[in-house]
Amino acid sequence: MLLDLLMKARSYRNFDPAVRYTDEDIKALINLCRFAPSSVNRQPIRFAYATKKEDCDRIFPYLGWAAKIKENKPPFPGNEPTAYILMCYDTNLTPNSPDADVGIYAQTIVLGAMEKGIGACMLGSIDKPALAELFTLPENIKPRLVIALGAPNEKIVLTEAKDGQTDYYRDKENTHYVPKLPLNEILLPGIK
């Protein structure tokens, strides 16, 4: 059921380094996006990926993780992602990155990954020029988002947000808590 999948599909930031994924595993996730909606059906999103440990190690320094967590910031040493997908857009098809398409495709990949037991974390805080160079992207292909992937190696608990406080946090056992607003706080009044 979709709700169950959504409840499990969290922003995982610690991964089991022993579990590796093949190029075919990652291509299967990217393939899901071919069937997702796209603004004006332009389909300008392009994908690069990495599964080899040495490539993943080269990508890691260009990513910003868990901005709200100031101490004991994940991923913890030895718990780095074991695969990455770099989402880009083709400026020959559209001059600006279509936010709707990026969001739809990223969520499609994250849900598809979780369905297979693969944890994911969408990262918008990335060094775009460095990643473009690392992946040797042509001038018309612009990095937009990275999805880090791996076997989840942490406990994440959804909690009810209180007084609009939605900052995520970790306790002393490193359990990651994610407050979610109650339904009545996200519903607007109907038409009068």
Secondary structure, DSSP 8 states (H G I E B T S, - for coil): -HHHHHHH--B---EETT----HHHHHHHHHHGGGS--GGG---EEEEEE-SHHHHHHHGGGB---TT--SS-SS-TT---SEEEEEEEETTT-SS--HHHHHHHHHHHHHHHHHTT-EEEEE--B-HHHHHHHTT--TTEEEEEEEEEEEE-S-EEEEE-BTTB---EE-TT--EEEEE--HHHH------
